[in-house]
């Protein structure tokens, strides 16, 4: 896996509220039959960086819930949401890298504090 220099920033209460509202709207839009991109495009978020984060997170959440929990194959998932399979595979890979990095950071933090 590649090494990434992720910087997780703290979001303000306002940004967090925008994030939560947008995520709910995207999921409702998809449940109503919209394609993924239409569901994302319909949500208004003025901060382009925040909207990009929301889009990435929404796709990763859907992959986790539908592909891993509900066992829907990636190809079927991509067709359901009107996405290219490569976008789904890339998002899945990024999600797995995020998980690995979180686990590594947690493990390293526990070792430094003496909690083996």
N, CA, C and O of each residue as an XYZ file, in Angstrom:
464
protein
N       0.832     -1.188      0.000
C       0.000      0.000      0.000
C       0.871      1.244      0.000
O       1.994      1.235      0.503
N       0.348      2.285     -0.558
C       1.077      3.548     -0.615
C       1.094      4.202      0.754
O       0.212      3.972      1.581
N       2.110      5.020      0.978
C       2.140      5.833      2.190
C       1.482      7.165      1.878
O       1.828      7.826      0.898
N       0.541      7.552      2.709
C      -0.149      8.816      2.517
C       0.105      9.701      3.709
O       0.258      9.225      4.834
N       0.149     10.972      3.460
C       0.321     11.950      4.523
C      -1.035     12.586      4.789
O      -1.280     13.726      4.395
N      -1.905     11.857      5.450
C      -3.231     12.377      5.737
C      -3.162     13.378      6.870
O      -2.449     13.179      7.853
N      -3.895     14.434      6.722
C      -4.045     15.399      7.799
C      -5.528     15.472      8.095
O      -6.311     15.971      7.287
N      -5.906     14.975      9.249
C      -7.299     15.031      9.652
C      -7.506     16.313     10.414
O      -6.870     16.553     11.441
N      -8.395     17.132      9.908
C      -8.612     18.408     10.581
C      -9.902     18.363     11.371
O     -10.825     17.613     11.054
N      -9.943     19.155     12.371
C     -11.151     19.283     13.171
C     -12.109     20.218     12.432
O     -11.714     21.287     11.966
N     -13.340     19.809     12.334
C     -14.330     20.647     11.666
C     -15.131     21.418     12.706
O     -15.359     20.953     13.822
N     -15.547     22.604     12.303
C     -16.365     23.428     13.187
C     -17.734     22.780     13.351
O     -18.101     21.872     12.604
N     -18.479     23.258     14.338
C     -19.842     22.745     14.530
C     -20.678     22.978     13.283
O     -21.477     22.128     12.891
N     -20.488     24.137     12.664
C     -21.250     24.467     11.454
C     -20.894     23.504     10.313
O     -21.782     23.007      9.621
N     -19.602     23.243     10.118
C     -19.186     22.312      9.069
C     -19.707     20.907      9.352
O     -20.137     20.206      8.436
N     -19.670     20.502     10.603
C     -20.183     19.188     10.976
C     -21.678     19.086     10.698
O     -22.159     18.052     10.233
N     -22.403     20.146     10.979
C     -23.847     20.154     10.721
C     -24.125     20.066      9.223
O     -25.024     19.338      8.801
N     -23.360     20.802      8.419
C     -23.506     20.755      6.965
C     -23.205     19.343      6.465
O     -23.929     18.805      5.626
N     -22.139     18.753      6.984
C     -21.739     17.390      6.611
C     -22.867     16.398      6.909
O     -23.266     15.624      6.039
N     -23.370     16.427      8.130
C     -24.423     15.481      8.541
C     -25.684     15.656      7.703
O     -26.287     14.672      7.274
N     -26.081     16.894      7.471
C     -27.290     17.166      6.682
C     -27.112     16.676      5.240
O     -28.006     16.047      4.676
N     -25.967     16.966      4.664
C     -25.708     16.556      3.281
C     -25.676     15.031      3.153
O     -26.209     14.476      2.192
N     -25.060     14.364      4.112
C     -25.010     12.898      4.071
C     -26.420     12.313      4.122
O     -26.749     11.399      3.365
N     -27.248     12.845      5.019
C     -28.636     12.360      5.109
C     -29.363     12.574      3.778
O     -30.059     11.681      3.294
N     -29.198     13.760      3.192
C     -29.877     14.074      1.925
C     -29.420     13.149      0.802
O     -30.239     12.680      0.011
N     -28.123     12.885      0.730
C     -27.602     12.005     -0.321
C     -28.213     10.609     -0.182
O     -28.662     10.024     -1.168
N     -28.228     10.085      1.026
C     -28.768      8.736      1.233
C     -30.258      8.670      0.926
O     -30.727      7.685      0.356
N     -31.012      9.710      1.297
C     -32.444      9.766      0.970
C     -32.623      9.832     -0.544
O     -33.474      9.136     -1.099
N     -31.833     10.659     -1.212
C     -31.922     10.782     -2.671
C     -31.682      9.437     -3.356
O     -32.382      9.075     -4.302
N     -30.687      8.706     -2.866
C     -30.381      7.397     -3.455
C     -31.526      6.417     -3.193
O     -31.901      5.652     -4.082
N     -32.080      6.435     -1.990
C     -33.212      5.552     -1.680
C     -34.411      5.864     -2.553
O     -35.243      4.993     -2.809
N     -34.503      7.122     -3.018
C     -35.609      7.521     -3.896
C     -35.313      7.204     -5.356
O     -36.101      7.544     -6.238
N     -34.168      6.547     -5.617
C     -33.882      6.074     -6.965
C     -32.916      6.902     -7.784
O     -32.690      6.590     -8.953
N     -32.341      7.943     -7.214
C     -31.373      8.746     -7.965
C     -30.062      7.988     -8.128
O     -29.708      7.136     -7.313
N     -29.351      8.321     -9.203
C     -27.990      7.803     -9.334
C     -27.137      8.480     -8.260
O     -27.528      9.504     -7.700
N     -25.982      7.904     -7.983
C     -25.115      8.471     -6.960
C     -24.758      9.917     -7.286
O     -24.893     10.796     -6.435
N     -24.306     10.167     -8.503
C     -23.858     11.513     -8.853
C     -25.005     12.515     -8.811
O     -24.808     13.644     -8.363
N     -26.195     12.136     -9.262
C     -27.353     13.029     -9.174
C     -27.700     13.329     -7.718
O     -28.043     14.459     -7.371
N     -27.606     12.303     -6.870
C     -27.900     12.484     -5.446
C     -26.918     13.464     -4.814
O     -27.306     14.301     -3.999
N     -25.646     13.357     -5.191
C     -24.619     14.266     -4.667
C     -24.814     15.667     -5.243
O     -24.751     16.655     -4.511
N     -25.050     15.753     -6.549
C     -25.187     17.055     -7.204
C     -26.384     17.843     -6.681
O     -26.359     19.074     -6.674
N     -27.423     17.149     -6.246
C     -28.627     17.831     -5.748
C     -28.396     18.521     -4.405
O     -29.099     19.472     -4.061
N     -27.416     18.043     -3.652
C     -27.125     18.587     -2.327
C     -26.285     19.862     -2.484
O     -25.281     19.891     -3.195
N     -26.734     20.903     -1.798
C     -26.012     22.183     -1.879
C     -25.060     22.336     -0.701
O     -25.476     22.400      0.455
N     -23.760     22.395     -1.028
C     -22.707     22.656     -0.052
C     -21.787     23.673     -0.703
O     -21.182     23.391     -1.738
N     -21.674     24.856     -0.105
C     -20.913     25.932     -0.740
C     -19.401     25.695     -0.721
O     -18.697     26.129     -1.633
N     -18.904     25.020      0.296
C     -17.477     24.731      0.408
C     -17.154     23.511     -0.457
O     -17.547     22.390     -0.134
N     -16.434     23.738     -1.559
C     -16.153     22.661     -2.516
C     -15.311     21.536     -1.895
O     -15.509     20.365     -2.219
N     -14.382     21.887     -1.013
C     -13.568     20.856     -0.364
C     -14.423     19.985      0.548
O     -14.265     18.765      0.576
N     -15.322     20.609      1.288
C     -16.213     19.857      2.172
C     -17.146     18.974      1.348
O     -17.404     17.828      1.718
N     -17.648     19.499      0.241
C     -18.545     18.699     -0.600
C     -17.805     17.498     -1.182
O     -18.378     16.414     -1.290
N     -16.558     17.676     -1.553
C     -15.762     16.568     -2.070
C     -15.563     15.489     -1.004
O     -15.648     14.295     -1.294
N     -15.300     15.918      0.221
C     -15.163     14.986      1.340
C     -16.474     14.232      1.573
O     -16.470     13.020      1.789
N     -17.577     14.947      1.530
C     -18.894     14.335      1.721
C     -19.157     13.296      0.629
O     -19.633     12.199      0.921
N     -18.854     13.630     -0.605
C     -19.055     12.688     -1.713
C     -18.218     11.432     -1.508
O     -18.724     10.319     -1.653
N     -16.941     11.603     -1.170
C     -16.066     10.449     -0.938
C     -16.579      9.590      0.206
O     -16.646      8.367      0.092
N     -16.940     10.233      1.308
C     -17.421      9.489      2.472
C     -18.731      8.775      2.190
O     -18.922      7.638      2.622
N     -19.634      9.427      1.471
C     -20.923      8.807      1.151
C     -20.713      7.537      0.335
O     -21.356      6.519      0.589
N     -19.820      7.596     -0.636
C     -19.563      6.418     -1.455
C     -18.947      5.302     -0.611
O     -19.323      4.138     -0.754
N     -18.013      5.645      0.258
C     -17.380      4.634      1.115
C     -18.395      4.014      2.083
O     -18.362      2.808      2.327
N     -19.270      4.812      2.617
C     -20.306      4.296      3.520
C     -21.225      3.339      2.767
O     -21.572      2.272      3.275
N     -21.612      3.719      1.571
C     -22.481      2.851      0.775
C     -21.781      1.544      0.412
O     -22.400      0.480      0.428
N     -20.494      1.622      0.087
C     -19.734      0.404     -0.212
C     -19.713     -0.495      1.014
O     -19.964     -1.696      0.912
N     -19.415      0.081      2.171
C     -19.357     -0.716      3.402
C     -20.698     -1.373      3.689
O     -20.759     -2.564      3.993
N     -21.773     -0.598      3.591
C     -23.094     -1.126      3.925
C     -23.628     -2.118      2.895
O     -24.178     -3.159      3.253
N     -23.464     -1.791      1.629
C     -24.089     -2.615      0.599
C     -23.199     -3.750      0.092
O     -23.687     -4.846     -0.185
N     -21.909     -3.493     -0.028
C     -21.020     -4.538     -0.556
C     -20.512     -5.471      0.538
O     -20.443     -6.685      0.344
N     -20.162     -4.909      1.675
C     -19.609     -5.749      2.742
C     -20.689     -6.324      3.663
O     -20.622     -7.497      4.030
N     -21.669     -5.524      4.034
C     -22.706     -6.022      4.936
C     -23.781     -6.788      4.157
O     -24.131     -7.911      4.519
N     -24.296     -6.184      3.095
C     -25.373     -6.821      2.331
C     -24.868     -7.755      1.231
O     -25.660     -8.425      0.569
N     -23.546     -7.798      1.039
C     -22.905     -8.737      0.095
C     -23.294     -8.519     -1.372
O     -23.357     -9.469     -2.152
N     -23.551     -7.264     -1.735
C     -23.838     -6.951     -3.140
C     -22.500     -6.843     -3.867
O     -21.629     -6.088     -3.435
N     -22.320     -7.581     -4.964
C     -21.056     -7.503     -5.709
C     -20.795     -6.079     -6.225
O     -21.725     -5.332     -6.528
N     -19.509     -5.726     -6.315
C     -19.136     -4.381     -6.761
C     -19.773     -4.014     -8.101
O     -20.233     -2.885     -8.275
N     -19.806     -4.939     -9.036
C     -20.359     -4.649    -10.364
C     -21.843     -4.294    -10.271
O     -22.301     -3.343    -10.903
N     -22.585     -5.063     -9.483
C     -24.014     -4.785     -9.298
C     -24.210     -3.445     -8.579
O     -25.085     -2.658     -8.941
N     -23.391     -3.200     -7.566
C     -23.427     -1.943     -6.818
C     -23.189     -0.759     -7.765
O     -23.926      0.226     -7.737
N     -22.160     -0.869     -8.595
C     -21.840      0.207     -9.544
C     -23.020      0.465    -10.480
O     -23.368      1.616    -10.743
N     -23.630     -0.597    -10.978
C     -24.789     -0.449    -11.866
C     -25.960      0.195    -11.142
O     -26.640      1.055    -11.701
N     -26.204     -0.222     -9.883
C     -27.308      0.335     -9.093
C     -27.175      1.846     -8.947
O     -28.162      2.578     -9.024
N     -25.943      2.302     -8.735
C     -25.708      3.729     -8.475
C     -25.307      4.516     -9.710
O     -25.081      5.724     -9.627
N     -25.214      3.848    -10.856
C     -24.848      4.529    -12.092
C     -23.412      5.023    -12.088
O     -23.118      6.098    -12.611
N     -22.510      4.232    -11.492
C     -21.105      4.624    -11.381
C     -20.223      3.693    -12.208
O     -20.549      2.519    -12.389
N     -19.107      4.217    -12.708
C     -18.134      3.330    -13.343
C     -17.537      2.393    -12.293
O     -17.282      2.804    -11.161
N     -17.319      1.151    -12.668
C     -16.786      0.171    -11.728
C     -15.431      0.610    -11.182
O     -15.116      0.320    -10.028
N     -14.634      1.292    -11.969
C     -13.315      1.736    -11.497
C     -13.438      2.749    -10.363
O     -12.617      2.758     -9.445
N     -14.456      3.597    -10.423
C     -14.657      4.555     -9.328
C     -14.996      3.808     -8.039
O     -14.524      4.176     -6.963
N     -15.803      2.773     -8.145
C     -16.165      1.968     -6.978
C     -14.942      1.246     -6.438
O     -14.705      1.242     -5.230
N     -14.165      0.636     -7.323
C     -12.959     -0.078     -6.882
C     -11.959      0.875     -6.230
O     -11.363      0.540     -5.206
N     -11.774      2.052     -6.811
C     -10.842      3.030     -6.225
C     -11.318      3.490     -4.849
O     -10.520      3.604     -3.919
N     -12.605      3.753     -4.721
C     -13.151      4.181     -3.426
C     -12.998      3.065     -2.395
O     -12.691      3.333     -1.233
N     -13.208      1.824     -2.809
C     -13.034      0.692     -1.909
C     -11.578      0.592     -1.451
O     -11.311      0.384     -0.267
N     -10.653      0.738     -2.371
C      -9.229      0.682     -2.037
C      -8.864      1.794     -1.049
O      -8.152      1.558     -0.073
N      -9.356      3.004     -1.310
C      -9.095      4.128     -0.393
C      -9.685      3.849      0.985
O      -9.063      4.149      2.005
N     -10.878      3.277      1.012
C     -11.525      2.963      2.285
C     -10.691      1.947      3.067
O     -10.497      2.103      4.273
N     -10.204      0.921      2.396
C      -9.379     -0.081      3.060
C      -8.063      0.527      3.564
O      -7.577      0.163      4.635
N      -7.494      1.450      2.788
C      -6.286      2.142      3.241
C      -6.577      3.005      4.468
O      -5.775      3.058      5.401
N      -7.723      3.679      4.462
C      -8.125      4.483      5.627
C      -8.226      3.605      6.871
O      -7.768      3.982      7.950
N      -8.828      2.435      6.706
C      -8.985      1.518      7.828
C      -7.620      1.053      8.328
O      -7.365      1.024      9.532
N      -6.748      0.692      7.391
C      -5.416      0.227      7.790
C      -4.654      1.328      8.530
O      -4.011      1.067      9.547
N      -4.728      2.545      8.021
C      -4.025      3.647      8.664
C      -4.589      3.903     10.062
O      -3.829      4.146     11.000
N      -5.884      3.851     10.206
C      -6.508      4.042     11.518
C      -6.062      2.954     12.484
O      -5.729      3.234     13.636
N      -6.057      1.720     12.015
C      -5.610      0.614     12.870
C      -4.142      0.767     13.254
O      -3.770      0.549     14.407
N      -3.313      1.140     12.287
C      -1.884      1.335     12.579
C      -1.682      2.458     13.587
O      -0.888      2.321     14.518
N      -2.387      3.556     13.410
C      -2.253      4.680     14.340
C      -2.723      4.297     15.735
O      -2.104      4.681     16.728
N      -3.804      3.549     15.815
C      -4.319      3.110     17.111
C      -3.337      2.158     17.775
O      -3.064      2.276     18.970
N      -2.807      1.218     17.006
C      -1.848      0.252     17.527
C      -0.587      0.968     18.015
O      -0.093      0.696     19.109
N      -0.071      1.889     17.190
C       1.142      2.623     17.568
C       0.912      3.490     18.791
O       1.791      3.584     19.647
N      -0.240      4.123     18.894
C      -0.555      4.954     20.051
C      -0.616      4.102     21.314
O      -0.115      4.502     22.365
N      -1.236      2.917     21.204
C      -1.333      2.016     22.354
C       0.037      1.512     22.789
O       0.287      1.364     23.985
N       0.928      1.247     21.836
C       2.274      0.800     22.186
C       3.048      1.909     22.917
O       3.744      1.639     23.896
N       2.925      3.140     22.444
C       3.643      4.263     23.062
C       3.149      4.534     24.477
O       3.914      4.975     25.334
N       1.865      4.269     24.717
C       1.335      4.535     26.046
C       1.453      3.328     26.975
O       1.037      3.382     28.133
N       2.029      2.227     26.452
C       2.239      1.048     27.283
C       1.056      0.126     27.392
O       1.028     -0.748     28.259
N       0.069      0.303     26.522
C      -1.134     -0.551     26.545
C      -1.009     -1.642     25.493
O      -1.645     -1.548     24.444
N      -0.221     -2.657     25.737
C      -0.045     -3.707     24.731
C      -1.208     -4.658     24.772
O      -1.250     -5.616     23.999
